[in-house]
Amino acid sequence: MDKLRSGLLLLLLAAFLMVPALTQPIEETGHDSAVVHIYRAVLFSEAISDGVLYPRWVQQVHLGLGGPLFTFQSPLPYYALDVLYRLGVPHPIGWRVLMAGGVLVAGVGMYLLLHHLTRRRWPAVAGAMAYLYAPYMIRDLFDRGSNEVYSLFLYPWVIWALLRLAAQPSAARFALAALLWAACIGAHVLGPLMLAPIVGLLALALFWQKRTPLPLLALVAGGFLMAFVWLPMIPERGNIHLDWWRDSSFIQPAESPIPLDALLAPPTLYDVMRDNNKVGDRVGWVHLLVMLLAPVAMLLAWRAGRRDLAMTLLASTLGAWGLFWLLTDSSTPLWHLFAPLLQLLEFRMRLLGLLALAVALLFGAELALLPTRWQRPLSGLAVALLLLTSISSLYVELMHRHGAFGSPITPAEVRAAELRLAGNSFTSFGENTPQWAPRLPGPEMAEAAVRSPLAAAPAGVEVMDVSVETQRWHMTVSSSSATTLTLHLLYYPRWEATVEGEKIPLSPEATTGLTQLAIPAGTHRIALRYARPVAEWLGLALSMATLLGLVGAVGMATRRGQNEATPVAGSVPTGDNGIPLWLLGGVAGLLLVKLVIIDPATTWFRCVSTIERVCGAQQTVNVPYAGGPRLRGYTLPTPTLARGETLVFTLIWQGDEATNRAPLHTFVHLMPEQEEGWPRNPANDTGLWAQVDHQVPGDLLTTNYLPDRLYWDEFRIEIPRETPRGNYRLRVGWYDPQSGEQLVPNPASIHPPLAEHWRAIFLPSITIR
């Protein structure tokens, strides 16, 4: 009964997160899910319908020229979406189901982990909620929509399985630990790479403490189970344009620390009128408080003789503060020192997922130090604080939608979506493009591929029939003379071709990277297939051998009776308060009140901007720009700052009917208040001392701005150290990047403390000392 009530309590508390995941279009509010993952899942299912159970190459990407998309992607989320699809659940709805289910999985996993470490129910419940309601977890669910979150769901399970295996070794526990680690690897490419150093150190520590190598061997076995996924990636990395990814200025974590004020930002309050509401790169105030208390809790645990708990606190404290430091600018020299390795993370913000894991462990361990009678009320208070500081971020309907999906999603929709991405194969930078293609294919080549399988067919060549399926082509071609055919297929060395059953070589066309083959005169049956290289066969063999070994070991142990669980000392908490029915009813009642009354009938936990007052603005204004958004407010919280400091301020724009005609950029210039007689900047011989332009104001192209909705556009300007001391003003405005023309603000709407300045606006003055 206690286990049932514990499960119900976890479900009810997680439901505040699960309900919006199921009922709101999170597949559209999540950037990655809306732009790439749903379309990838559709292509994955189509390939399986073609009879290819693990499609490494799909023909529809690169605008129909094909690409090795799934060779370099972890496949488990796409398999899960495909299973739901074949059960009648469309891919977008399947995404919601997986996310909601994953939330519950993560909560249960963290509960089990903390219960194993503390032997206390209430600290485990609070720690589980700390993990679920960490700002980064919410951001991954609703804002990013990244496959990375599937690995985050499994993080606590992997650690729990390793600890449990070391505490009481058995074949079944070994197999479970290996399978969970394999699932983590199969869920995302980078997620397990971030966790690997942690679980590796844990396995070594358990080897030293428990004198058992089984946790380490379980990690190896889990890696071998997924060898069929990762082993082919290694030799084929040289076949694609990883240089496009590596050389991108966007993927430079050494150059993109998270500002301290962003990490320490207060809880977000969503504005009903704002379209780009975001969770942000926050640690969370409740989580930060737990981090601050951790050193004291560690000392108290050590003095109380609770050595295991003290070691948990020590490891989690070092991990949490170490990760926090890595997120900040003070760690930048380390990022530069290990740049080739750390660049794999792409963004420093990914470390917030590991930070959430460490803080959740601190949460449970600190509460477990309290006397038993205080654990339930204080754990309940902690959970209440977590929910209160997170609840505004759960209004998914107030977030920007990055896409819209039909039901079902048609091939034409997939093609149109990739056209919007310039044919990049549903990747960030087209990095999965075969290296023989010097550039991404354009729409002209894509249209030609629809008309004919041949590019610039030579005279005297006729395509009599053609069949293009996943990883195989069949054509009948008639040619009046020997010739070389160029296919609308990007060259890749895994493709093999036969003419009348005889194998012939393939080669890339020099200027396009398309596949070429030579045929003799006559009518010929041509077949192409995407072959398996040695690395793929080795990966399959290694995975299959490991799986058979695990099944055999569990089977033998079961026959010998070695998998029967025996009680572990201390596994049942002494004096732990049970879960009363009134508490379950109270949580269920609060959830019902939120869903039935608060959400539809009130604006509690949200803000509503009006014409007179924009939520969060230091000053509300209304300045329209001809042909662009209007300025509706601004925040300028630091009127005085020193040279070398960073000025942080926000402009609040309102979308207009004319906004989405073409992309517009915002600019901010730092100029002296009195230009006459003021020293000129020697770097540009003007009075301009600093400048910042935003190509995607508010992290959105202006073509995506909606009429009458608000958009927050945050600027950070580093004041050059050579800037003369004195009073300055910020000149703000819009310009068309195609023509270079600045948009003109309406002078009649500009009132003090604002001022007009040639097609721009001056904000109130600031002082640089």
N, C-alpha and C positions, 0 to 999 in steps of 0.2 A: 504493500500500500504506500509506503514511504517513497519507493522508487516511482510509482505512478504519479503521486502528487508532485514530486520533484520535476518529473517530465512535464506535467501540466503547467507548473509555474514557469518553467523555461519557455514553453510554447506561448503562454499568455504574454510574458514580458517581451519575447521576440516578435510577437504579433504586431506591436506598434511599428516595427520595421517591415514585417512581412506583408501586411495588408496593402500599404502603398506599392510595394514591389509587385503584387499580384493585380492590383486594380488600376494602377496608373501606367501610362505608356513609357516605362523606363527604357524600353528598347529605342525610343525616339529621343528621350532627354539625355541619354548617355552618348557622348560624342563617338566613342569607338564602336559601340554597338550599332548606332545609326548609320555610321559612315562605312564600316567594313565588316563587322562580325556577322550581322544578319545576312548580308549578301554572300559572304563566304559560306555560311551554313547552307544557304540555298544551293550554291554550286557543289558543295560537298554531297548533299543529298541527291542532286541530279547525277553526279558521278557514280554514286552507289547504285542508283537506278539503272545506270548503264552496265552494271555488273562488275565494277571495280570496287572491291571492299575497302581498300585503302588507297584512295587516289592521290598520287604524288603530283601529277600534272593535270591541270584542267584547261580545256581548250577555250573556254569563254573569256578568260582574263586577257589582259593586254588587247582589249577590244576585238577578241576573236582570234588573235594570233597565238594564244596559249602561253602558259608559263608554269614553272615548278612551284606553285604557291604552297601546297600542303607538304612539300618536302621539308620546309623550314618552319612549320607551325605544329604546336602540340595539338593532337587531334581529339582528345577526350571530350571537350565541350561540344565539338561539332558532331561527334557520335551521339552524345546525349540529346542534342537538338534533333538529330535525325531519327532517333528512336521515338521521341515525342511526335515528330512529324508523321511517322508511319502509323502512329496511334490516333491520328486525326487532329493533332494540335499544330496549328501554323507556327512557323519559325519565330515570328515576333512574340506570340503568346508563350511559346516554349522557352524563350529567353526569360520571361517573367517567372515562369514556373521554376526554372533552374536557379534563378537568383533567390527567390523566396525559400526554396528548399535548402539552398546553400547557407542561408542565414541561420536556419534551425540547426543544420549540421555543424556549423561553426560554434554556435552557442553550446550545443551538447558536448562538442569536443573540448572546449575550454573548461566547461564544468567538470568533465571527467579528469582533465589534467590537474586542475586545482584541487579537486577532491582527493586525487592520488597524492598530491604533495602536502596537503594540509590536514586531511582526514576530517574536514569540517564542511558541512553542507552550505551554510549561509555565505561564508567567504567565497565559496566556489560559484554560487549563484551571482554574487556581485561582480566577481572577476569576469564571468562569462558575459555579463551585460556591458562591462567596461570594454571588452573586445568588440562586441557587436556595435556599440554606439560610439566607438572611436570615430572622430571626424573623417579620417582617411577611409575607413570602411564604408561610411555613408557616401563619401565622394565616389569611391570606386563603384558602388552599387548604382547610384542615380546620376552622377555627373560625368564620370569617365566612361562607364560601361565597358570596362576592360576585362579581358579573360584572366588577367592577373588575380582578380578577386577569387577565382575558383581555387587557386593555390592558397590564398589567405584562408579560405574556409577549412583547408586541410592542415594548416600549420600546427594547431594544437593537437590534432589527432596523431600526427607523426611523432611529436615529442612524447605524448602520453604512451603511445605504443612502445617506444624505445625504453622508457622508464619501467613500464610494466613488464617488458621482456627481461630486463636486467633483474627486477625484483623476484620474478618467478619464471625461469626459463621453461619453455615448452615449444614443441614444433608448431602448434597452432598460433601461439603468440609471435613466434618468429615469422611465420607466413603472413600474419596480419600486419606486422610492422613493415615487412617488405612490400606488401600490396599497397599500403597507405603511402609509402614513399614513392612507389611507382605511379600511383594516381596523381600525386603532387607534380611529378615530372611530366606526366601526360596532360596536365591541365594548362600549363603555361611554360614557355621557354625560360623566362627570367625568374619567375617566382621561386622555383626550387634552387636556382643558383644563389639567390640571396639567402635562403635558409640553410644551404649546404654547410657553410662554415660553422654555423651554430650547432646543427645536429652532429656534425663531425666532431667538434670539440666535446659535445655531450657524450657521444659514443666512446671517445677516448677516456673521458673522466669516469664513465661507468666501467670501462675495462680496468682502470686503475683501482676504483673503489670496490667493485663487485667481483673482480677477477674473472670476468666473462667477456669474450670477444663477440658475443652474439649480436648486440646492437650494431656494432660496426659491420658485421657480416650481413645483417639485415639490410643496411643501407646499400651495401654492394649488390645484394640480391635484387633489391628494388630497382637499382640502376640497370642491372642486366635484364630485368623484366621489360624495361622500356628501351632496350638496345635497338629494337626494330624501328624506333622513332629517331633516336639521336645519332646512332652510328652512321647512317647514310648522310647526315648533315655535314659530317666532318670533311670527307673528301670533296663534297659538292659545293662547299663554300667558295671555292675558287672559280665556280662556273657562273656566278651571279655578280651583280654590281653592288657588292658590299661597300665599295668606295663611295657610292652615292649616299649611303647611310653614314659611313664613317666621317665623310668630309662635310656633312651638313652642319651649319652653324647652330641649328636647332638642337642637335644631339651632342651637346657639350656640357656634361654635368659639372665639369671643373669650372665652367664660366657661369653657372646658373645656381648659386646658392639661394636658399630661401631666406628672405629678410627676417630678422629677429622679430620685428613687429608683426609680421604675418604669422609666424609660428605661435606667438603669444596672443593672437587676436581673440577678442571676446566671442561668445557664441553668435552665430549668424541669425539675424531677424529678417526673414524674407518679406519683400514688399509686393503686395498684390499687383501693383502697376508696373513692376520691374520685370523685364524678360530675361535678363542674364543673372538671376539669383544664383549664387554659388556657395558651396560649403567652404572652399578655400583650403590652403595648406596649413591647417591649424593643428596644434597638439591637443587642444581642449583644456579648459581651465580646471576641470575636475581631475583630468589625467595629470596635468602639471602639478597640482597640489599633491597628488600621490607620489610623484617623482621627488618633490621637495621633502616629503616625510620619510622617504625610503632610507636615508642614512641613519636616522634616529631609530627607525624600526629595526634595522639590521643590528645595531648595537644592543637594543633591548632584547632581541631574540638570542643573541650570543650570551648576554649576561644571565638570561633565564635558563640557559642550558639547552635551548632548542636548536641544536647545531644544524640539523638538516634544513630547518626553516631559515636559519641565518644564512646558510650557503645559497639557498634559493633567492633570498633577498639580495645577497652580495652579487650573484651572477646577473640578476635582473636589473639591479641598480647600475652596475657597470655597463650593461647592454643598453639600457634606456638613455643614460647620459652620454655614452659614447655615440649612439645614433643621433641624439640631439645635436651633439657637436659636429658630426659629419654633415648635418643639414645646413649648418651656418657657414658664413663667409670665413670664419677663423680657421676652418679646416681646408680651405682652398689649396694651400701648398701641398697637402697630402694628396688631394685629387689630381694635381698636376704631376706629382711624382709617380703616381700609379695610373696615369691617364689611360694607357692602352687597355688595362684590365678593367678599371672602373667605368670606362665609357660604355661597357656592356649594359650598365644599368639604365642608360639613356637619360634619366631624370633623377635628380637627388630625391625628389618627393617620394619615389618608390620606397625609400627607407622608412617612411612613416608607417608602412604596414608592419615592419618588424618592430618599430617603436610601439605600436598598438599592442603587439604580442607581449613585449617586455612589461609594459605598464599594466596590462591585465594580470600578469603574474604578480606584480607588486601589489595590485589591488587586493587580490585574494590573500596573499601572504601577510600583508599588514593587518587586515581584518582578523586573520586567524590568531594574531597575537593577543587579541582582546579576551577578557574573561568570557566564558561561554554565554552567560546571561545577557551580555551586551552585543553579541555577534548578530543576532537577528534584527534588533532595532536599528543598529548602525549600518548593517548591510542594506536594510530596507531604505534608510535615509540616503545612502550612497547611490542606490539604484534610482531613487526618485530624482536626485540631482542630475544623474546622467540623462534621464528622460527629459527633464525640464530644459536642460541646456542643449538638447538635440532635437526637440520636437519641431522647431521651426524648419529645420532642414529636411523634415519628412514630408513637406508639402510639395511633392514632385510636380504637381500641376502648375506650379509657379516658375518652373525652370524652362529654359529655352529648348525647343524641339529641333534637333539637328536633321531630322528626316521624317518621312511619313511612308508607311508601308501599306500596300494593297493586300488583299487576301483572296487568293494566294498571290505571292510575289511572282510576277511574270518574267521571262527572259528579257523582255524589252525594258522592264524596270531595272534589272541588274545591269544591262548595257548602258542605260542612261545614267545610272549611278556612277559607273566607272568612267564614263565620259566627263562627268563633273570633276573627277579626280585626275583628269588628263591621262587616262589609260595606265594607271600605276599599279595594276594588279591587286587593288585593295590592300596596299601596303602604305607605309608612311612616305617613302621617297622613291618608290619603284625599285627598291633594293633587290627584289627577287627577279628582276629582269635579267635574262641570260646575257653574259658579258659580251657576246658577239654583236648585240644590238647597241649601237652607239647612243641611242636616245629612245625615249618612250615613243610608241607609235602614235601618230596623229589621227584625227577623225577621217582624213582622206583615205589613208591606208585601211582603216577599219571598214569604210564603205566599200572599198574595192574587194575586201575579203568576203563581204556578204554576197557580192555579185559573182565571184569566181574563186575557186581554190587556188588558181594560179595567178601570180603577179606578172603582169606584162607578158602574156602568153606569146611565144614566138609564132611567126607565120607558119601555117600548115599544121598547127597543133589544135586538136579538138578534145575537150573533156566529154566523154560519152556518158559516164555516170560517176558519182562520188558519194561516199558515205563517211562522215566524220563523227566519231564517237570519242568518249573519254579514253585517252591513251592509245588510240588506234585510228588509222585512216585506211580507206580502200578506194581506189580510183581505177577507172578504165580510160586510158588516154590513147588517142590515135595521132601519130606524127608522120608527116611525109618524108622526114629525114632525121638523121641523128641530131639530137638537140639537148640542151640543158634546161630543165624545168625549175622555176623558182616558185615555191609554195608559200601560201599565206600561213606560214608556220614558223615561229621563231626557232632558230637552230639551237639544239641542245644535244650534247654528246650521247645521251641515253637513247635517242631515237635511232632505230634501225629500219632499213628499207629493203624490200625485195621486189624484183621485177620478174614476173613469171616464176616465182619461187627461188630465184637466184639472188643472193645477197649483193647489194651494191653500196658503195660509199655515199655518205652525205657530207655536205660542206656548207659553211655559212656564206651568204652573199656579202661582199665586202662593205657595202655602204648601208645596208639595212639590217643585216643579221638574220635575214630570212633563210630558210632551208633550201638548198639546191641539190638536184640529182640529175645525172646524165642518163638518157635512154636512147636506144637505137631506133631506127625507123620502123614503123609498123604500129599495130594495135597491141597494147600491153596492159596487163593487170598489175597494178602497183599497190603494194601493201606496206604500211608503216606501223610499227608498234613501239611502245615506250618500254624498253627493256629494264630488267633488274640488274644492277651492277653487283660486284662481289660484296661490297660493303652492306648492301641491303640483304643479301642472302645470309651473310654472317650475322647481321643483327637479328634476323628472323630465327636463325638457328640458336643463337645465344638466348633470346627471349623464350623460345619454346623449351629449350633444355632446362632453363631456370624454372619455368612454370611446372614442367613435369617433375623436377626435383622437389619443389615445394609440395605439390600434390602427393607425391610418393612419401615424403617425410611425414606429412600430416596423417596420411592413411596408415602408415606403419605405426606411428605413435598412438593412433586411435585404437588399433587392434591390440596394442600392448597396454592400453589404459593409461598412457602417460599424459594425456591431455585433460584429465579430470582436474578441475580446479580445487585447490585446497585453500582454506582460509589463511589469509595473511594477517599476522599480528597487527592490530591497530587499524584494520581496514574498516571497522565499524566505529564511527565517532562516538566517544563517550560523552554523555550529557548533552548531545546536540539536540537543540529544540526541533521538533517536527514541524511540518507545514500544516497550519490549521486550515480548515475549510473556509473560514471567514476571510482569510487572506486571498485564497484563490478566487472567491466570489468578489472581493473588493477589486482585485486587479482586472477581472473580467468586466466588472461594472464600469471601471474607469475607461477601459478600452471601448466599451459600448457607448458611453457618453461622448467620448471623443469622436467616434465614427458617426453617430446619429445626430448629435446636437452641436458640438463645438465646430466640427469641420464644415458642415453645410449651412449652419444658421448663424455663425458668428465669425469674427475675424481675430479671435484670440490667437495669440502666439504668432501673429502676422501684423504687418503694418500696411496702411493704405495711404498712398500719396494722393494729394489733391492739387488743384491749381494753386492754392494758397500756400501749401506746405509739402515739400518733397521729403519723404522719410530719410533721415540720416544726413540731409544736406545742412551744411553750416549756413548757407544762404540760398533761398529759393528765388530764382529769376525766370524770365521767359523771353529769351532772345532767339528769334528764328533766323536761320541762314538761308539765303536764296538757293533752292535746289538741294538742301541738305537737312540734317537734323537740327533741332533747336536746343539751345542750352537752357536746361531747366533748373540747374543748381550746381553748387560746387562746395567742396570742403578744402579749406586751407588752414590746417590746425597749427602750423608752426610759422608765426610771423617773423621770428628771428632765429637765425641759425649761423653757424660758423662755416668758414671756408673748408672744403673737404667733406662736409656732411652731406647727407642726402635729403633733399626736399621731397616729401611724399604728399600728394594731394590728389583729389578726385574731381573730375568733371562729369556731370550727369546730363546725358543727352536724351532727347525724346524723338522717336522715329516719326517720319512724315511720309506721305504718299510718294514724294519725289526721292526719298532716300534710297530706295532699292533699284534705281535705274542703272547705276554703275558704282563700283567700289570707290569709296572716298577715304582719305587718310586725315587723321588729326595731327596737329603740330602744337608744340609749346616752345616759345622762345623766352629766354631770360635776358631782359634788357634793362639798362639803367633808367631810373625814374626821370632823371633830367639828362637827356642825351647831349645837350650842348655843353662842350667843355669837358665831357667825361672821357677818360682814357679809352682808346680803342683796343679791341682784342687783337694782339699781334698774330694769333693763329689764323685769323680770317680778315683782318684789317677792317672790321665792322664793330658796331656796338653790341653785337650778339655774343653773349658770354657762355651760353649753354643752349642746347636744342635737343628735343626728343620728338620723334615722329612715331605714330602708331598706324601700322598698315591694317591691323585688325582691332579697331577701337572697342574696348570692352570684350576682347577675345572673340569678336564676331565680325565678319565682313558686313559692311553697311547694307549690302544687298539682302542680308538676312534680317535687317531691322524691321519690326512690325510697327505700323502706324499707332501713335498714341502710347506706345510702351516705352518704359525708361531703361536706359543702359548706363551702367557705371563704368567709367573709363579711368583707371588709376594710373597716375604718372609717378615716376621716380627719377629725379634729376640730381645728379651728383654735382655739387657746386665746385668748380675748379679751384684749386688752392691759390692760383694766381689772380683770382677775381678781386678787383679793388673793393674795399669795404665801402658800404653805403646802402642806399635804398634802391630797390629794383622792382620791376613789375613783370608779371608773366603774361606774355602775348599768346592768346590761344585762338585757334580757328580750324578751318577745314580747307582741303585742296583736292583737286582732281589729279590723280597721278598720271593720267594720260596726257592732259594738256598742261599741267603745272599751274593752272589757274586757281586762285584762292576764291572761296565762296564768300559772298558779301553778307554780313549781318545787318539786320534791320536797325538803322541808327535810332529810330524813334523808340525802340524797346530797351535801349541801353541807358541805365540810370546809375548814379553813384551808389556804391563805390566802384562800379565798373566804368570803363571809359573806352571810347572807340579809337581804333588805331588802324588805318588803312587795311580794310578787308579783314579785320580781326578785332579782338576784344582784349583790353587790359584788365586783368584781375587786380584786386587790391594789392598794395605794395607790401614787400617784405624787406627785412633788413639783414644784410650780411655783415657779420662782424669779424 
